[in-house]
Amino acid sequence: MKEFKYVITDEMGLHARPAGQLVKAAAGYACDVKLTANGTTVAAKRIMGVMRLAAKKGHEITLSCSGADEEKAAAELEAFVKANL
């Protein structure tokens, strides 16, 4: 399992547009991708779960990848998160 933590810097937090983009990006990997914020863990491939987290600016999120292409997924999703959140 690969995971990384990130503190959201976007003024609007994890709102609809980046949440949708994150779900779309995560769906492109065979591995299981989980997103944790505020003590809640959801499947990062499901938009309703990601939106339910209601992660705001300053909140720390943890994204974990487990499975076949976990290393590639973790590296690319970390780059996505840093560029968009």
N, CA and C atoms as an extended XYZ file, in Angstrom:
255
Properties=species:S:1:pos:R:3:atomname:S:1:resname:S:1:resid:I:1 pbc="F F F"
N         0.846       -1.182        0.000 N   MET     1
C         0.000        0.000        0.000 CA  MET     1
C         0.889        1.242        0.000 C   MET     1
N         0.530        2.179       -0.833 N   LYS     2
C         1.213        3.474       -0.906 CA  LYS     2
C         0.224        4.537       -0.465 C   LYS     2
N         0.714        5.504        0.294 N   GLU     3
C        -0.164        6.593        0.694 CA  GLU     3
C         0.624        7.880        0.848 C   GLU     3
N        -0.102        8.980        0.777 N   PHE     4
C         0.509       10.285        1.013 CA  PHE     4
C        -0.519       11.194        1.667 C   PHE     4
N        -0.004       12.187        2.350 N   LYS     5
C        -0.849       13.175        3.026 CA  LYS     5
C        -0.650       14.521        2.344 C   LYS     5
N        -1.693       15.330        2.372 N   TYR     6
C        -1.619       16.649        1.756 CA  TYR     6
C        -2.572       17.580        2.499 C   TYR     6
N        -2.132       18.799        2.724 N   VAL     7
C        -2.987       19.813        3.339 CA  VAL     7
C        -3.543       20.678        2.216 C   VAL     7
N        -4.862       20.771        2.138 N   ILE     8
C        -5.521       21.516        1.061 CA  ILE     8
C        -5.192       23.006        1.170 C   ILE     8
N        -4.758       23.579        0.059 N   THR     9
C        -4.407       24.997        0.022 CA  THR     9
C        -5.388       25.816       -0.810 C   THR     9
N        -6.224       25.157       -1.606 N   ASP    10
C        -7.209       25.857       -2.435 CA  ASP    10
C        -8.221       26.558       -1.542 C   ASP    10
N        -8.499       27.814       -1.835 N   GLU    11
C        -9.437       28.609       -1.029 CA  GLU    11
C       -10.817       27.961       -0.905 C   GLU    11
N       -11.241       27.261       -1.945 N   MET    12
C       -12.581       26.661       -1.949 CA  MET    12
C       -12.590       25.217       -1.447 C   MET    12
N       -11.425       24.671       -1.116 N   GLY    13
C       -11.350       23.312       -0.614 CA  GLY    13
C       -11.607       22.289       -1.711 C   GLY    13
N       -12.059       21.131       -1.313 N   LEU    14
C       -12.334       20.041       -2.254 CA  LEU    14
C       -13.782       20.191       -2.730 C   LEU    14
N       -14.005       21.161       -3.613 N   HIS    15
C       -15.349       21.426       -4.123 CA  HIS    15
C       -15.633       20.575       -5.360 C   HIS    15
N       -16.768       20.767       -5.969 N   ALA    16
C       -17.282       19.878       -7.018 CA  ALA    16
C       -16.321       19.637       -8.185 C   ALA    16
N       -15.748       20.681       -8.757 N   ARG    17
C       -14.906       20.485       -9.940 CA  ARG    17
C       -13.674       19.627       -9.652 C   ARG    17
N       -12.840       19.991       -8.660 N   PRO    18
C       -11.676       19.139       -8.408 CA  PRO    18
C       -12.049       17.756       -7.868 C   PRO    18
N       -13.163       17.658       -7.160 N   ALA    19
C       -13.611       16.347       -6.678 CA  ALA    19
C       -13.934       15.446       -7.860 C   ALA    19
N       -14.645       15.984       -8.841 N   GLY    20
C       -14.970       15.221      -10.038 CA  GLY    20
C       -13.739       14.819      -10.820 C   GLY    20
N       -12.794       15.731      -10.917 N   GLN    21
C       -11.546       15.436      -11.617 CA  GLN    21
C       -10.745       14.373      -10.880 C   GLN    21
N       -10.732       14.439       -9.557 N   LEU    22
C       -10.021       13.445       -8.758 CA  LEU    22
C       -10.648       12.066       -8.932 C   LEU    22
N       -11.965       11.994       -8.891 N   VAL    23
C       -12.665       10.720       -9.076 CA  VAL    23
C       -12.353       10.149      -10.451 C   VAL    23
N       -12.397       10.987      -11.463 N   LYS    24
C       -12.097       10.540      -12.828 CA  LYS    24
C       -10.672       10.017      -12.928 C   LYS    24
N        -9.723       10.733      -12.309 N   ALA    25
C        -8.321       10.302      -12.332 CA  ALA    25
C        -8.159        8.977      -11.583 C   ALA    25
N        -8.764        8.855      -10.411 N   ALA    26
C        -8.645        7.634       -9.604 CA  ALA    26
C        -9.260        6.434      -10.313 C   ALA    26
N       -10.336        6.666      -11.051 N   ALA    27
C       -11.031        5.580      -11.753 CA  ALA    27
C       -10.168        4.957      -12.850 C   ALA    27
N        -9.134        5.654      -13.258 N   GLY    28
C        -8.260        5.153      -14.312 CA  GLY    28
C        -7.244        4.117      -13.846 C   GLY    28
N        -7.263        3.774      -12.568 N   TYR    29
C        -6.292        2.817      -12.024 CA  TYR    29
C        -7.006        1.559      -11.555 C   TYR    29
N        -6.312        0.443      -11.677 N   ALA    30
C        -6.875       -0.843      -11.262 CA  ALA    30
C        -6.886       -0.998       -9.743 C   ALA    30
N        -5.990       -0.324       -9.059 N   CYS    31
C        -5.876       -0.479       -7.603 CA  CYS    31
C        -7.043        0.177       -6.876 C   CYS    31
N        -7.196       -0.179       -5.610 N   ASP    32
C        -8.198        0.411       -4.732 CA  ASP    32
C        -7.647        1.751       -4.252 C   ASP    32
N        -8.414        2.815       -4.379 N   VAL    33
C        -7.969        4.148       -3.978 CA  VAL    33
C        -8.929        4.669       -2.920 C   VAL    33
N        -8.390        5.003       -1.746 N   LYS    34
C        -9.186        5.514       -0.630 CA  LYS    34
C        -8.736        6.935       -0.292 C   LYS    34
N        -9.692        7.749        0.118 N   LEU    35
C        -9.418        9.122        0.514 CA  LEU    35
C        -9.948        9.316        1.928 C   LEU    35
N        -9.105        9.860        2.807 N   THR    36
C        -9.487       10.085        4.198 CA  THR    36
C        -9.363       11.564        4.530 C   THR    36
N       -10.386       12.100        5.177 N   ALA    37
C       -10.373       13.478        5.672 CA  ALA    37
C       -11.308       13.545        6.869 C   ALA    37
N       -10.930       14.309        7.854 N   ASN    38
C       -11.773       14.516        9.042 CA  ASN    38
C       -12.197       13.203        9.703 C   ASN    38
N       -11.317       12.197        9.663 N   GLY    39
C       -11.610       10.928       10.305 CA  GLY    39
C       -12.523        9.998        9.529 C   GLY    39
N       -12.887       10.387        8.311 N   THR    40
C       -13.766        9.571        7.475 CA  THR    40
C       -13.011        9.099        6.245 C   THR    40
N       -13.154        7.822        5.904 N   THR    41
C       -12.496        7.253        4.731 CA  THR    41
C       -13.555        6.837        3.720 C   THR    41
N       -13.331        7.217        2.461 N   VAL    42
C       -14.261        6.884        1.380 CA  VAL    42
C       -13.480        6.363        0.176 C   VAL    42
N       -14.199        5.727       -0.736 N   ALA    43
C       -13.607        5.287       -1.998 CA  ALA    43
C       -13.424        6.521       -2.876 C   ALA    43
N       -12.200        6.747       -3.335 N   ALA    44
C       -11.905        7.930       -4.140 CA  ALA    44
C       -12.449        7.817       -5.557 C   ALA    44
N       -13.015        6.683       -5.898 N   LYS    45
C       -13.590        6.489       -7.235 CA  LYS    45
C       -15.093        6.786       -7.249 C   LYS    45
N       -15.621        7.260       -6.130 N   ARG    46
C       -17.057        7.539       -5.999 CA  ARG    46
C       -17.269        9.011       -5.630 C   ARG    46
N       -17.902        9.756       -6.527 N   ILE    47
C       -18.059       11.197       -6.343 CA  ILE    47
C       -18.846       11.552       -5.082 C   ILE    47
N       -19.878       10.815       -4.776 N   MET    48
C       -20.688       11.165       -3.600 CA  MET    48
C       -19.886       11.009       -2.309 C   MET    48
N       -19.053        9.993       -2.245 N   GLY    49
C       -18.215        9.814       -1.065 CA  GLY    49
C       -17.205       10.931       -0.922 C   GLY    49
N       -16.564       11.290       -2.017 N   VAL    50
C       -15.558       12.357       -1.985 CA  VAL    50
C       -16.205       13.674       -1.582 C   VAL    50
N       -17.373       13.966       -2.123 N   MET    51
C       -18.065       15.209       -1.774 CA  MET    51
C       -18.513       15.203       -0.307 C   MET    51
N       -18.875       14.031        0.204 N   ARG    52
C       -19.335       13.910        1.592 CA  ARG    52
C       -18.248       14.300        2.593 C   ARG    52
N       -16.995       14.182        2.191 N   LEU    53
C       -15.896       14.525        3.099 CA  LEU    53
C       -15.902       16.004        3.469 C   LEU    53
N       -16.393       16.843        2.564 N   ALA    54
C       -16.467       18.295        2.801 CA  ALA    54
C       -15.131       18.853        3.276 C   ALA    54
N       -14.048       18.452        2.631 N   ALA    55
C       -12.713       18.909        3.013 CA  ALA    55
C       -12.514       20.361        2.592 C   ALA    55
N       -12.105       21.176        3.515 N   LYS    56
C       -11.916       22.611        3.302 CA  LYS    56
C       -10.433       22.968        3.308 C   LYS    56
N       -10.146       24.223        2.988 N   LYS    57
C        -8.775       24.718        3.037 CA  LYS    57
C        -8.213       24.499        4.438 C   LYS    57
N        -6.987       23.976        4.506 N   GLY    58
C        -6.338       23.719        5.783 CA  GLY    58
C        -6.542       22.308        6.312 C   GLY    58
N        -7.498       21.579        5.765 N   HIS    59
C        -7.725       20.188        6.179 CA  HIS    59
C        -6.669       19.282        5.559 C   HIS    59
N        -6.236       18.298        6.338 N   GLU    60
C        -5.295       17.315        5.820 CA  GLU    60
C        -6.069       16.132        5.262 C   GLU    60
N        -5.689       15.718        4.055 N   ILE    61
C        -6.283       14.526        3.454 CA  ILE    61
C        -5.195       13.471        3.305 C   ILE    61
N        -5.597       12.226        3.327 N   THR    62
C        -4.691       11.109        3.088 CA  THR    62
C        -5.266       10.295        1.944 C   THR    62
N        -4.465       10.057        0.942 N   LEU    63
C        -4.887        9.251       -0.193 CA  LEU    63
C        -4.043        7.992       -0.184 C   LEU    63
N        -4.702        6.828       -0.187 N   SER    64
C        -3.977        5.559       -0.159 CA  SER    64
C        -4.381        4.698       -1.348 C   SER    64
N        -3.386        4.034       -1.919 N   CYS    65
C        -3.580        3.175       -3.084 CA  CYS    65
C        -3.079        1.777       -2.734 C   CYS    65
N        -3.895        0.781       -3.052 N   SER    66
C        -3.535       -0.591       -2.735 CA  SER    66
C        -3.951       -1.499       -3.882 C   SER    66
N        -2.957       -2.172       -4.483 N   GLY    67
C        -3.282       -3.086       -5.574 CA  GLY    67
C        -2.238       -3.085       -6.660 C   GLY    67
N        -2.647       -3.550       -7.824 N   ALA    68
C        -1.747       -3.827       -8.939 CA  ALA    68
C        -0.863       -2.653       -9.349 C   ALA    68
N        -1.440       -1.488       -9.577 N   ASP    69
C        -0.656       -0.352      -10.066 CA  ASP    69
C        -0.549        0.762       -9.020 C   ASP    69
N        -0.452        0.359       -7.752 N   GLU    70
C        -0.475        1.323       -6.650 CA  GLU    70
C         0.632        2.360       -6.705 C   GLU    70
N         1.835        1.978       -7.106 N   GLU    71
C         2.931        2.947       -7.127 CA  GLU    71
C         2.690        4.036       -8.159 C   GLU    71
N         2.283        3.634       -9.353 N   LYS    72
C         1.985        4.605      -10.411 CA  LYS    72
C         0.808        5.480      -10.003 C   LYS    72
N        -0.239        4.871       -9.484 N   ALA    73
C        -1.424        5.617       -9.071 CA  ALA    73
C        -1.080        6.627       -7.985 C   ALA    73
N        -0.352        6.216       -6.970 N   ALA    74
C        -0.002        7.116       -5.875 CA  ALA    74
C         0.812        8.300       -6.366 C   ALA    74
N         1.789        8.049       -7.219 N   ALA    75
C         2.645        9.124       -7.731 CA  ALA    75
C         1.841       10.112       -8.574 C   ALA    75
N         1.020        9.590       -9.470 N   GLU    76
C         0.258       10.469      -10.355 CA  GLU    76
C        -0.869       11.193       -9.624 C   GLU    76
N        -1.521       10.540       -8.691 N   LEU    77
C        -2.577       11.198       -7.925 CA  LEU    77
C        -2.000       12.243       -6.973 C   LEU    77
N        -0.819       11.986       -6.440 N   GLU    78
C        -0.169       12.992       -5.592 CA  GLU    78
C         0.129       14.240       -6.412 C   GLU    78
N         0.641       14.076       -7.623 N   ALA    79
C         0.908       15.218       -8.501 CA  ALA    79
C        -0.390       15.960       -8.817 C   ALA    79
N        -1.473       15.212       -9.066 N   PHE    80
C        -2.770       15.831       -9.354 CA  PHE    80
C        -3.246       16.664       -8.170 C   PHE    80
N        -3.197       16.083       -6.974 N   VAL    81
C        -3.669       16.768       -5.772 CA  VAL    81
C        -2.867       18.040       -5.535 C   VAL    81
N        -1.567       17.972       -5.662 N   LYS    82
C        -0.719       19.147       -5.443 CA  LYS    82
C        -1.003       20.242       -6.467 C   LYS    82
N        -1.345       19.869       -7.674 N   ALA    83
C        -1.618       20.850       -8.717 CA  ALA    83
C        -3.027       21.434       -8.631 C   ALA    83
N        -3.975       20.701       -8.056 N   ASN    84
C        -5.376       21.123       -8.093 CA  ASN    84
C        -6.020       21.445       -6.755 C   ASN    84
N        -5.378       21.098       -5.669 N   LEU    85
C        -5.980       21.363       -4.365 CA  LEU    85
C        -5.067       22.215       -3.502 C   LEU    85
